[in-house]
Amino acid sequence: MTEKQVKTSENAYELMKSRGLGPLAEKMGIELIELSAERAVATMPVSGNTQPIGFLHGGAHVVLAESLGSFAANVHAHPWGYAVGIALNASHHASITDGLVTGTCTAVKLGKTLTTHEIKMTDENGKLLSTVRITNYIRKKGE
């Protein structure tokens, strides 16, 4: 995580300082804007993340969404545990060929063993591009 201004909870700051975003998120150009267990926001450029015909790759939508949902779930579990994804569903609503995509992740349920988050990807004008739902399993450290 860079020293830029990111709105985070205390748990999120500690977790991201020790783990960072990870190499895939960095390769995709994902920039974290906000992070807590309840809400996470990040951007990703379309450039470099497209299909051969020029549209943002559906898998890129999912990488952004899963990253946000996993980050938020891990903040919820920190410092006593960690989260691992167990289910993901994506629906793509519109395509995009340039610009910046924003992912906004909102907690649906933050439980003791499971979390569910919904992530909506929008373009720079707020147009909905895709919706993803992720469920993470919370494990105690050492398991």
Order of alpha helices (4+ residues) and beta strands (2+ residues): beta-alpha-alpha-beta-beta-alpha-beta-beta-beta-beta
